[in-house]
Amino acid sequence: MSDDNAREAPGTVDPSGRSRYDQARYVRNGQYEPLLVEKDRTRVEIDESPLPEDLTRDDLELPDPSEPELVRHYTRLSQMVYGIDSGPYPLGSCTMKYNPKFTEDVASLPSALVHPDRSEESIQGTLEVLARLQEYLEVIGGMDAVTLQPPAGAAGEFVGIRVAAAYHEHTDEGQRDEVIIPESAHGTNFATAALGGYDVVSLPSDEGGRVDLEALEAALSENTAALMLTNPNTLGLFERDIETIAEMVHDAGGLLYYDGANLNALLGRARPGDMGFDVMHYNVHKTFATPHGGGGPGAGPVGVVSELAPFLPEPRVRNADGGYELFAPEHSIGHVHGYQGNWLVLVKAFAYIARVGDDGLTDSSAKAVLNANYLASQIEYDVPYGPFHHEFVASAGEQDAADVAKRMLDYGVHPPTTKWPEIVPEALMTEPTEIESKETLDQLAAAFNAVAEEGAEILESAPERTTARRIDQTSAARNPRLSWHALEEE
Ligand SMILES: *Cc1c(COP(=O)(O)O)cnc(C)c1O
């Protein structure tokens, strides 16, 4: 960690260097809020502590704000952050779907707070919820068995590929050492295959942005362990030849892996299992309205066809003699997570699916697709490819996609994912999700179109209206300033 960097990084909100205008401004509209430690502190005397004297401190200096000052402090802090509660969040591929508040209520129920070490008999309700979630996911994905254990989509990929590897070894096909992945795929697919011990064979896209069948034919061999596909793919395009693709992969003795990150485009309408996929993960935070990981707990359940079920991680949950029990599949690849997975995330996915039901899921995929296509039709940037499913990729053309993203913040909206997938130059990968109204989409389109007309000078100095300005992202990532003390020492 370099102190020089910490001092110079623009966008760090250092109160000492701010102009009078800036100081006046934060007072006016809460743009900058000092931390509590920066505020006036007074020595707080704790004379009535019930704790023994040698366990209490009397040298504590703490701010002593009045109630409205304290409320304002946290309100202003919340206003320095952009979140889904502030406005649209069209990060393509990440699916910043809304997490309904009621799922938080469900996860906060006292009865949801179950210690995982309790005996099976005493957590029958928990096990029933998990068993029913397994069933929901089986039906939704067209899979025969599901494990709820993996803690994220990427972890689900790894489990799925380990399960595929165990299957190949079990059937004396352990020589299969290649995984084929389209060049438009998410980086985690390549990482998963490599981490799983496979050589990655990269598959070029055809002119329409889909799997090139001739290239696939050439890539398949007796070394093929699996083809990993996202459908609709990361350009938002449905692989129309999916049945042919599945046949080709299976004829070569390989397995077909479904990256479920884009499942929200198909919910209630099409199922990976029916398309010929053998193994898939579900990103519950992208499809079933549970909070995005962001470093916190997530869940990436994995579904498989019956041939692969004996290899799933343990424990799984099943219905037995009118009750529920945990069991280890016959050739299980073992434990991939403590206990039954991230229960409080899973219970939210369960609550969401149970609440919206079949009609709600079908409605959500319809609106996700409608919103993406409507927004794509309203923006002035070039949008190659299409028609789209839940997301589209526009090109910023002569502009730098990262500048576009920064500038959009000034218009009060969150920008799309940028610069990926790389097959579209200066990509603006946009996914409005099903929750946004036409009014919000029009506002988003207006922001895109206003930025499209702006020159380099404005773009390169954006954002102007956010608390943190143009941040040196490389330095911020390489030399993070992790504590406030660095500033105090200056
Ligand atoms: C998000 C994403 C992943 C990884 O999922 P995480 O849950 O974030 O680990 C994999 N593939 C695609 C296409 C994605 O968008």
The ligand as a MOL file (V3000), in Angstrom:
LIG
                    3D

  0  0  0     0  0            999 V3000
M  V30 BEGIN CTAB
M  V30 COUNTS 15 15 0 0 0
M  V30 BEGIN ATOM
M  V30 1 C -22.4550 -13.8790 -13.3160 0
M  V30 2 C -22.0570 -14.8770 -14.2990 0
M  V30 3 C -21.3450 -16.0180 -13.9030 0
M  V30 4 C -20.7770 -16.2110 -12.4970 0
M  V30 5 O -21.7450 -16.2340 -11.5070 0
M  V30 6 P -21.4600 -15.7080 -10.0130 0
M  V30 7 O -22.7020 -16.1140 -9.2900 0
M  V30 8 O -21.2840 -14.2430 -10.1000 0
M  V30 9 O -20.2610 -16.4110 -9.4890 0
M  V30 10 C -21.1100 -16.9870 -14.8630 0
M  V30 11 N -21.5190 -16.8240 -16.1410 0
M  V30 12 C -22.1850 -15.7280 -16.5470 0
M  V30 13 C -22.6410 -15.6200 -17.9850 0
M  V30 14 C -22.4800 -14.7070 -15.6520 0
M  V30 15 O -23.1300 -13.6160 -16.0490 0
M  V30 END ATOM
M  V30 BEGIN BOND
M  V30 1 1 1 2
M  V30 2 1 2 3
M  V30 3 2 2 14
M  V30 4 1 3 4
M  V30 5 2 3 10
M  V30 6 1 4 5
M  V30 7 1 5 6
M  V30 8 2 6 7
M  V30 9 1 6 8
M  V30 10 1 6 9
M  V30 11 1 10 11
M  V30 12 2 11 12
M  V30 13 1 12 13
M  V30 14 1 12 14
M  V30 15 1 14 15
M  V30 END BOND
M  V30 END CTAB
M  END
